[in-house]
Amino acid sequence: MQKNDVFDLSIAARNVEARFYNKLGVVYVEGDDDKLFWAQYFDPNKFVIRKVDGCKNLCDYEDDILHHGLKCIVAKDADYSAYMPMGEEHPLIVCTLSHSIECVMYCPYNVNACLKRLAKTFDDHINDIEQIYSSFFNEAKELIAYDIANNIYGIGCSVCGDSCITFHGVKSFCDGLSRET
C-alpha cells in the first residue's frame, strides 16, 4: 500500500490504464464542472477524464509527470500562475488561458451567444455585456488584488474563494475594507 494506506497503481500500471478502456489517455481534472469543460478539448470517446476533487489533488499527478515518467494529462485552471514564480512546464500539464474555466465559459462573447440562443434572437448585446463586465471589474478589482496578494505571499486568508460565487455589494464591501485599514 502507498499514500496513507490507500490503494494506488504504480506509474507503469497508470501508464497503460487507458488501454483497458480502449482510449488514448487519461486526463485528470479538478472536479465535475471541469470534466464537462475539458471534454470539449479532450474528446471523451478518445480520453478517460477523471476528477480528483480539487486543484491540490492534481499536485501528485504533476509531480509524477515531471519526475517519475507518468504519461497522463493534467488539465487545470491557471489560477494566479501569471503572478507566481514559474514552475516546471511540461506538455502533458495544460492550463486554461485565463484564471479559471468559468472565465472562459462566461466570457462576454459566450454570454452573448447564450443570450441569443435563449432569447431566440439575432440581437447583439455585446456592448451591454462588456459594460456590465467593466462595471463589475471596477467594483471587484480591489478584492482581486487582495486575493492575488494572498496567493503570492501564502497568507492563507481566502478572499474570493475557490468556486464560482455571486458577489453582492462588492463595492460596499471594498469601501468597508478601506475604512478598516
Number of C-alpha atoms within 10 A of each C-alpha: 8 9 7 7 7 8 9 12 12 10 15 12 11 16 16 17 19 18 13 7 14 12 16 17 21 24 23 25 26 20 16 14 12 20 20 14 16 19 15 9 9 19 13 17 12 14 19 22 23 16 17 14 13 14 16 9 14 18 12 10 19 22 13 14 20 16 9 12 12 20 20 24 22 23 24 22 20 15 19 15 16 10 11 12 8 8 7 9 10 12 8 16 18 14 16 16 12 15 16 19 21 16 14 15 12 12 14 20 16 13 15 21 17 13 17 15 11 9 10 9 10 11 11 13 15 16 11 12 16 15 12 13 14 12 11 14 14 12 19 18 14 18 18 14 12 15 19 20 15 15 19 14 9 10 10 9 11 13 15 15 9 11 8 11 8 7 12 8 11 18 17 11 16 16 13 11 12 10 8 7 5
